[in-house]
Amino acid sequence: MKIILRKDVAKVGLRGEVKDVNPGYARNYLFPNGLAEAATKSNLNQLKRIQEIKNRLNEEQEKKAQLWAKSLAGKVFEMTVEVGDKGQLFEAIDSQKIAHLLTEDGFPVEKSQILIDKPIKELGEFTVNIKLTPETLAKTKIKISNAH
């Protein structure tokens, strides 16, 4: 029996996929639990329209992300921090602080989008990768300087 999955189902498939399953499994488990619906002609047409809309939205998001990536590429974001006598930072600069710095400067990002191997613990200029969409990775520079 052909079905359209409404939600991700382990060992069956992901939301929006059309799958062929045992009719008893569909009637007794998938349909009553709201996990799937029958793959009728009208349901398949509706699924096709929804996927077309999602594709258009993804294309628009991707275009915006490409523009952001270009504008971020040439920027250097500066952060001033307190430094000890020997030049060590009093606090590490992690993805949370970098996301806050970028957001304050008009580039709202989440800390999960900032890709750094480890927190920054010294003065200098560092390249930071930002995952804007699953396909778009932007690079920008963060300059850490002494507050005095």
ROSE-4610 file (N, C-alpha, C; in Angstrom, 1 decimal, always signed):
// ROSE-4610
residu = [M/M/M/K/K/K/I/I/I/I/I/I/L/L/L/R/R/R/K/K/K/D/D/D/V/V/V/A/A/A/K/K/K/V/V/V/G/G/G/L/L/L/R/R/R/G/G/G/E/E/E/V/V/V/K/K/K/D/D/D/V/V/V/N/N/N/P/P/P/G/G/G/Y/Y/Y/A/A/A/R/R/R/N/N/N/Y/Y/Y/L/L/L/F/F/F/P/P/P/N/N/N/G/G/G/L/L/L/A/A/A/E/E/E/A/A/A/A/A/A/T/T/T/K/K/K/S/S/S/N/N/N/L/L/L/N/N/N/Q/Q/Q/L/L/L/K/K/K/R/R/R/I/I/I/Q/Q/Q/E/E/E/I/I/I/K/K/K/N/N/N/R/R/R/L/L/L/N/N/N/E/E/E/E/E/E/Q/Q/Q/E/E/E/K/K/K/K/K/K/A/A/A/Q/Q/Q/L/L/L/W/W/W/A/A/A/K/K/K/S/S/S/L/L/L/A/A/A/G/G/G/K/K/K/V/V/V/F/F/F/E/E/E/M/M/M/T/T/T/V/V/V/E/E/E/V/V/V/G/G/G/D/D/D/K/K/K/G/G/G/Q/Q/Q/L/L/L/F/F/F/E/E/E/A/A/A/I/I/I/D/D/D/S/S/S/Q/Q/Q/K/K/K/I/I/I/A/A/A/H/H/H/L/L/L/L/L/L/T/T/T/E/E/E/D/D/D/G/G/G/F/F/F/P/P/P/V/V/V/E/E/E/K/K/K/S/S/S/Q/Q/Q/I/I/I/L/L/L/I/I/I/D/D/D/K/K/K/P/P/P/I/I/I/K/K/K/E/E/E/L/L/L/G/G/G/E/E/E/F/F/F/T/T/T/V/V/V/N/N/N/I/I/I/K/K/K/L/L/L/T/T/T/P/P/P/E/E/E/T/T/T/L/L/L/A/A/A/K/K/K/T/T/T/K/K/K/I/I/I/K/K/K/I/I/I/S/S/S/N/N/N/A/A/A/H/H/H]
num = [1/1/1/2/2/2/3/3/3/4/4/4/5/5/5/6/6/6/7/7/7/8/8/8/9/9/9/10/10/10/11/11/11/12/12/12/13/13/13/14/14/14/15/15/15/16/16/16/17/17/17/18/18/18/19/19/19/20/20/20/21/21/21/22/22/22/23/23/23/24/24/24/25/25/25/26/26/26/27/27/27/28/28/28/29/29/29/30/30/30/31/31/31/32/32/32/33/33/33/34/34/34/35/35/35/36/36/36/37/37/37/38/38/38/39/39/39/40/40/40/41/41/41/42/42/42/43/43/43/44/44/44/45/45/45/46/46/46/47/47/47/48/48/48/49/49/49/50/50/50/51/51/51/52/52/52/53/53/53/54/54/54/55/55/55/56/56/56/57/57/57/58/58/58/59/59/59/60/60/60/61/61/61/62/62/62/63/63/63/64/64/64/65/65/65/66/66/66/67/67/67/68/68/68/69/69/69/70/70/70/71/71/71/72/72/72/73/73/73/74/74/74/75/75/75/76/76/76/77/77/77/78/78/78/79/79/79/80/80/80/81/81/81/82/82/82/83/83/83/84/84/84/85/85/85/86/86/86/87/87/87/88/88/88/89/89/89/90/90/90/91/91/91/92/92/92/93/93/93/94/94/94/95/95/95/96/96/96/97/97/97/98/98/98/99/99/99/100/100/100/101/101/101/102/102/102/103/103/103/104/104/104/105/105/105/106/106/106/107/107/107/108/108/108/109/109/109/110/110/110/111/111/111/112/112/112/113/113/113/114/114/114/115/115/115/116/116/116/117/117/117/118/118/118/119/119/119/120/120/120/121/121/121/122/122/122/123/123/123/124/124/124/125/125/125/126/126/126/127/127/127/128/128/128/129/129/129/130/130/130/131/131/131/132/132/132/133/133/133/134/134/134/135/135/135/136/136/136/137/137/137/138/138/138/139/139/139/140/140/140/141/141/141/142/142/142/143/143/143/144/144/144/145/145/145/146/146/146/147/147/147/148/148/148]
x = [+0.8/+0.0/+0.9/+0.6/+1.3/+0.8/+1.7/+1.4/+2.3/+1.8/+2.6/+2.9/+4.1/+4.5/+4.2/+3.5/+3.3/+4.4/+5.0/+6.1/+7.2/+8.4/+9.5/+9.2/+9.4/+9.1/+10.3/+10.9/+12.1/+11.9/+12.9/+12.9/+11.9/+11.2/+10.2/+10.6/+10.8/+11.2/+11.0/+11.2/+11.1/+9.8/+9.5/+8.2/+8.2/+7.0/+6.8/+7.2/+7.8/+8.2/+7.0/+6.9/+5.9/+6.6/+5.9/+6.5/+5.5/+6.0/+5.1/+5.3/+4.2/+4.2/+3.1/+3.2/+2.2/+0.9/-0.2/-1.5/-1.9/-1.7/-2.0/-1.3/+0.0/+0.9/+0.3/-0.1/-0.6/-1.9/-2.9/-4.2/-4.2/-3.3/-3.4/-2.4/-1.4/-0.4/-0.2/+0.2/+0.5/-0.7/-1.8/-3.0/-3.5/-3.8/-4.4/-3.5/-2.2/-1.3/-0.9/-1.5/-1.3/+0.1/+0.7/+2.1/+2.1/+0.9/+0.9/-0.6/-0.7/-2.0/-1.9/-3.0/-3.1/-2.6/-1.9/-1.3/-2.3/-3.4/-4.4/-4.0/-4.7/-4.3/-4.3/-5.3/-5.4/-4.4/-4.1/-3.0/-1.6/-1.4/-0.1/+0.0/-1.1/-1.1/-0.8/-1.4/-1.2/+0.3/+0.8/+2.2/+3.1/+2.8/+3.6/+3.6/+2.4/+2.3/+3.1/+3.0/+3.8/+5.3/+5.7/+7.2/+7.6/+6.8/+7.2/+7.3/+6.4/+6.5/+7.7/+8.0/+9.2/+10.5/+10.5/+11.7/+11.9/+10.8/+10.9/+11.4/+10.9/+11.4/+12.8/+13.2/+14.6/+15.5/+15.1/+15.9/+16.0/+14.9/+15.0/+15.9/+15.9/+16.8/+18.2/+18.4/+19.8/+20.3/+19.5/+19.9/+20.3/+19.5/+19.8/+21.1/+21.3/+22.5/+23.7/+23.6/+24.7/+25.1/+24.1/+24.3/+25.0/+24.5/+25.1/+26.5/+26.8/+28.2/+29.1/+28.7/+29.5/+29.8/+28.8/+29.0/+29.8/+29.7/+30.5/+32.0/+32.2/+33.6/+34.6/+34.1/+35.1/+35.1/+34.3/+34.2/+35.2/+35.7/+36.4/+35.7/+35.2/+34.5/+35.5/+35.5/+36.5/+35.9/+36.6/+36.2/+37.3/+37.1/+38.1/+37.8/+38.9/+38.8/+39.9/+39.7/+40.6/+41.7/+43.0/+44.1/+45.0/+45.6/+46.4/+47.8/+48.7/+50.1/+50.9/+50.6/+51.4/+50.7/+49.7/+48.9/+47.9/+47.5/+46.5/+45.1/+44.1/+42.8/+42.2/+41.4/+40.7/+39.5/+39.0/+37.9/+38.1/+37.7/+37.8/+36.6/+36.9/+35.9/+35.3/+34.1/+33.4/+32.4/+31.7/+30.7/+29.6/+29.2/+28.2/+28.6/+29.8/+30.3/+30.4/+30.8/+31.0/+29.6/+28.6/+27.3/+26.7/+27.0/+26.5/+27.1/+28.4/+29.1/+28.6/+28.4/+27.8/+26.4/+25.6/+24.2/+24.1/+25.0/+25.0/+25.4/+26.2/+26.6/+25.7/+24.5/+23.5/+23.5/+24.1/+24.1/+23.6/+22.3/+21.8/+22.0/+22.8/+23.1/+23.0/+22.8/+22.8/+24.2/+24.4/+25.7/+26.0/+24.9/+25.1/+25.5/+25.4/+25.8/+27.3/+27.9/+29.3/+30.2/+31.0/+31.9/+33.3/+33.7/+35.1/+35.5/+36.8/+37.2/+37.3/+37.8/+37.9/+37.8/+37.5/+37.4/+38.7/+38.6/+39.8/+40.3/+41.6/+42.2/+43.4/+43.5/+44.7/+44.3/+45.1/+44.9/+45.2/+44.6/+44.9/+43.7/+43.9/+42.8/+42.6/+41.3/+41.0/+39.9/+40.0/+38.9/+37.9/+36.6/+35.5/+34.5/+34.1/+33.1/+31.8/+30.8/+29.4/+28.5/+27.8/+26.9/+25.6/+25.3/+24.1/+22.9/+23.2/+22.2/+23.0/+22.3/+23.1/+24.0/+23.8/+24.6/+25.6/+25.3/+26.1/+26.9/+28.2/+29.2/+29.8/+29.7/+30.4/+31.6/+32.6/+33.8/+33.9/+34.3/+34.6/+35.7/+36.2/+37.3/+36.9/+37.4/+37.2/+38.6/+38.7/+39.9/+39.7/+40.6/+40.5/+41.7/+41.3/+42.4/+42.2/+43.3/+43.4/+42.5/+41.8/+40.9/+41.7/+42.9/+43.7/+44.5]
y = [-1.2/+0.0/+1.2/+2.2/+3.4/+4.4/+5.1/+6.1/+7.3/+8.4/+9.6/+9.8/+9.9/+10.1/+11.5/+11.7/+13.0/+13.4/+12.4/+12.6/+11.6/+11.9/+10.9/+9.7/+8.5/+7.2/+6.4/+5.9/+5.1/+3.8/+3.5/+2.4/+2.4/+3.5/+3.6/+4.7/+6.0/+7.1/+8.4/+9.5/+10.8/+11.5/+12.5/+13.3/+13.7/+13.5/+14.0/+12.9/+11.8/+10.8/+9.9/+9.3/+8.4/+7.0/+6.1/+4.8/+3.7/+2.5/+1.3/+0.5/+0.3/-0.5/-1.5/-2.4/-3.4/-2.8/-3.1/-2.5/-2.6/-3.7/-3.8/-2.8/-2.7/-1.7/-0.3/+0.0/+1.4/+1.6/+0.7/+0.8/+0.7/-0.1/-0.4/+0.5/+1.1/+1.8/+3.3/+3.3/+4.6/+5.6/+5.2/+6.0/+6.5/+5.5/+5.9/+6.9/+6.8/+7.6/+8.9/+9.2/+10.4/+10.5/+9.3/+9.3/+9.3/+8.9/+8.8/+9.0/+9.1/+9.2/+8.4/+8.0/+7.2/+8.1/+7.4/+8.2/+8.2/+8.9/+9.1/+10.2/+10.3/+11.2/+12.6/+13.0/+14.4/+14.6/+13.6/+13.8/+14.0/+13.2/+13.3/+14.7/+15.2/+16.5/+17.6/+17.5/+18.4/+18.4/+17.2/+17.0/+17.6/+17.5/+18.1/+19.6/+20.2/+21.7/+22.1/+21.4/+21.8/+21.7/+20.7/+20.6/+21.7/+22.1/+23.2/+24.5/+24.7/+25.9/+25.9/+24.8/+24.6/+24.9/+24.3/+24.5/+26.0/+26.7/+28.2/+28.9/+28.6/+29.2/+28.9/+27.7/+27.3/+28.1/+28.3/+29.0/+30.5/+31.1/+32.5/+32.6/+31.6/+31.6/+31.5/+30.6/+30.4/+31.7/+32.4/+33.7/+34.7/+34.8/+35.7/+35.3/+34.0/+33.6/+33.9/+33.7/+34.1/+35.5/+36.4/+37.9/+38.1/+37.5/+37.7/+37.2/+36.1/+35.5/+36.5/+37.1/+38.1/+39.3/+39.8/+41.0/+40.7/+39.5/+39.1/+38.8/+38.4/+38.1/+39.2/+40.4/+41.5/+42.2/+41.8/+42.5/+42.0/+42.8/+42.4/+43.0/+42.1/+42.4/+42.6/+43.7/+43.9/+43.8/+43.1/+42.8/+43.2/+44.1/+44.5/+43.7/+43.2/+42.4/+42.9/+42.5/+42.8/+41.7/+42.2/+41.3/+41.4/+40.3/+40.2/+40.8/+40.8/+41.3/+40.5/+39.3/+38.5/+38.3/+39.1/+39.1/+38.0/+37.3/+36.3/+37.0/+36.4/+36.9/+36.4/+37.3/+36.9/+35.9/+35.9/+35.0/+34.6/+33.4/+32.8/+33.4/+33.6/+34.0/+32.8/+32.5/+31.3/+31.7/+30.7/+30.9/+31.8/+31.8/+32.6/+34.1/+34.4/+35.8/+36.3/+35.4/+35.8/+36.1/+35.2/+35.4/+36.7/+37.0/+38.3/+39.5/+39.4/+40.5/+40.7/+39.6/+39.8/+40.3/+39.8/+40.3/+41.8/+42.2/+43.7/+44.5/+43.9/+44.6/+44.5/+43.9/+43.8/+42.5/+41.5/+40.2/+39.2/+39.1/+38.2/+36.7/+36.1/+34.6/+34.0/+32.7/+31.9/+31.3/+31.0/+30.5/+29.1/+28.4/+27.1/+27.3/+28.5/+28.7/+29.0/+29.4/+29.8/+28.5/+28.3/+27.1/+27.4/+27.1/+27.3/+26.0/+25.6/+24.4/+24.5/+25.6/+25.8/+27.3/+27.6/+29.1/+29.8/+31.1/+31.9/+32.4/+32.2/+32.5/+33.5/+34.2/+35.1/+36.2/+37.3/+38.4/+38.1/+38.8/+38.6/+38.6/+38.2/+38.2/+36.7/+36.3/+34.9/+34.9/+33.8/+33.6/+32.7/+33.1/+32.3/+31.9/+30.6/+30.1/+30.2/+30.6/+30.8/+30.0/+29.0/+28.2/+28.9/+29.6/+30.3/+29.4/+28.5/+27.5/+26.2/+25.0/+23.8/+23.8/+24.6/+24.7/+25.9/+26.9/+28.1/+28.3/+28.5/+28.7/+30.1/+31.0/+32.3/+32.3/+33.1/+33.3/+34.8/+35.1/+36.5/+36.5/+37.7/+37.8/+38.5/+38.0/+38.5/+39.0/+40.3/+40.8/+41.0/+40.4/+40.5/+41.4/+42.5/+43.5/+43.8/+44.4/+44.8/+46.1/+46.0/+47.2/+48.4/+48.3/+49.4/+50.0]
z = [+0.0/+0.0/+0.0/-0.9/-0.9/+0.1/+0.8/+1.8/+1.7/+2.3/+2.4/+3.9/+4.2/+5.6/+6.1/+7.2/+7.8/+8.7/+9.3/+10.3/+9.9/+10.4/+10.3/+11.1/+10.4/+11.1/+11.0/+12.1/+12.1/+11.2/+10.4/+9.6/+8.4/+8.3/+7.2/+6.3/+6.8/+6.0/+6.7/+5.9/+6.4/+6.0/+6.7/+6.5/+5.0/+4.4/+3.0/+1.9/+2.4/+1.4/+1.1/-0.1/-0.5/-0.4/+0.4/+0.7/+0.4/+0.2/+0.0/+1.3/+2.0/+3.3/+3.3/+4.3/+4.4/+4.8/+4.1/+4.4/+5.9/+6.6/+8.0/+8.8/+8.5/+9.3/+9.1/+7.9/+7.6/+8.3/+8.2/+8.8/+10.4/+10.9/+12.4/+13.2/+12.5/+13.3/+12.7/+11.4/+10.8/+10.8/+10.2/+10.1/+11.4/+12.4/+13.7/+14.5/+14.3/+15.1/+14.4/+13.2/+12.5/+11.9/+11.6/+11.1/+9.6/+9.0/+7.5/+7.0/+5.7/+5.1/+3.8/+3.3/+2.0/+0.9/+0.0/-1.2/-2.3/-2.1/-3.1/-4.1/-5.2/-6.2/-5.7/-5.0/-4.4/-3.4/-2.5/-1.5/-2.2/-3.3/-4.0/-4.7/-5.2/-5.8/-4.8/-3.6/-2.5/-2.1/-2.0/-1.6/-2.6/-3.9/-4.9/-4.8/-4.6/-4.4/-3.2/-2.1/-0.9/-1.2/-1.9/-2.1/-3.1/-4.0/-4.9/-4.1/-3.2/-2.4/-1.5/-0.9/-0.1/-0.9/-2.1/-3.0/-3.3/-3.6/-3.9/-2.7/-1.5/-0.3/+0.0/-0.2/+0.0/-1.0/-2.3/-3.2/-2.8/-2.3/-1.8/-0.6/+0.3/+1.5/+1.0/+0.1/-0.4/-1.1/-1.8/-2.5/-1.4/-0.3/+0.8/+1.4/+1.7/+2.3/+1.5/+0.2/-0.7/-0.6/-0.5/-0.4/+1.0/+2.0/+3.3/+3.3/+2.7/+2.7/+2.0/+0.9/+0.2/+1.1/+1.8/+2.6/+3.9/+4.4/+5.5/+5.2/+3.9/+3.5/+3.7/+3.4/+3.5/+4.8/+5.8/+7.1/+8.1/+9.0/+10.1/+11.3/+12.2/+13.4/+14.5/+15.2/+16.3/+17.7/+18.5/+19.9/+20.8/+21.8/+22.7/+24.0/+24.6/+25.8/+26.8/+28.1/+29.1/+29.0/+29.2/+29.0/+30.3/+30.7/+31.8/+31.5/+32.5/+32.3/+31.3/+31.1/+30.2/+28.8/+28.6/+27.3/+27.2/+28.3/+28.3/+28.5/+27.8/+28.0/+29.3/+29.9/+31.1/+30.9/+29.6/+29.3/+27.8/+27.6/+26.2/+25.4/+24.1/+23.1/+22.5/+22.8/+22.3/+21.2/+20.7/+19.6/+20.1/+21.4/+21.9/+21.8/+22.2/+22.2/+20.7/+19.8/+18.4/+17.8/+18.1/+17.6/+18.1/+19.4/+20.0/+19.3/+19.0/+18.3/+16.9/+16.2/+14.8/+14.8/+15.8/+15.9/+16.2/+17.1/+17.4/+16.2/+15.3/+14.1/+12.9/+13.2/+12.1/+11.3/+11.8/+11.2/+12.2/+12.4/+13.4/+13.0/+13.9/+13.8/+15.2/+15.1/+16.4/+16.7/+17.9/+18.3/+17.6/+17.3/+16.6/+15.2/+14.6/+13.3/+13.2/+14.3/+14.4/+14.5/+13.5/+13.5/+13.9/+15.1/+15.5/+16.2/+16.0/+16.6/+18.2/+18.6/+20.1/+20.4/+21.6/+21.9/+21.7/+21.4/+21.1/+22.5/+22.7/+24.0/+23.9/+22.8/+22.6/+21.7/+21.7/+20.9/+19.4/+18.5/+17.1/+16.2/+14.9/+14.0/+13.6/+13.6/+13.3/+12.3/+11.5/+10.5/+11.1/+11.0/+11.6/+10.5/+10.5/+9.5/+10.1/+9.3/+9.7/+8.8/+9.3/+8.5/+8.4/+7.2/+7.1/+6.7/+5.8/+5.4/+5.3/+5.1/+5.0/+3.8/+2.8/+1.6/+1.6/+2.4/+2.4/+3.6/+3.4/+4.5/+4.2/+5.2/+5.1/+5.9/+5.5/+6.3/+6.6/+7.8/+8.2/+9.2/+9.5/+10.4/+11.7/+12.8/+14.1/+14.6/+15.0/+15.5/+17.0/+17.8/+19.3/+19.7/+20.3/+20.7/+22.2/+22.7/+24.1/+24.3/+25.5/+25.8/+26.2/+26.6/+27.1/+26.0]
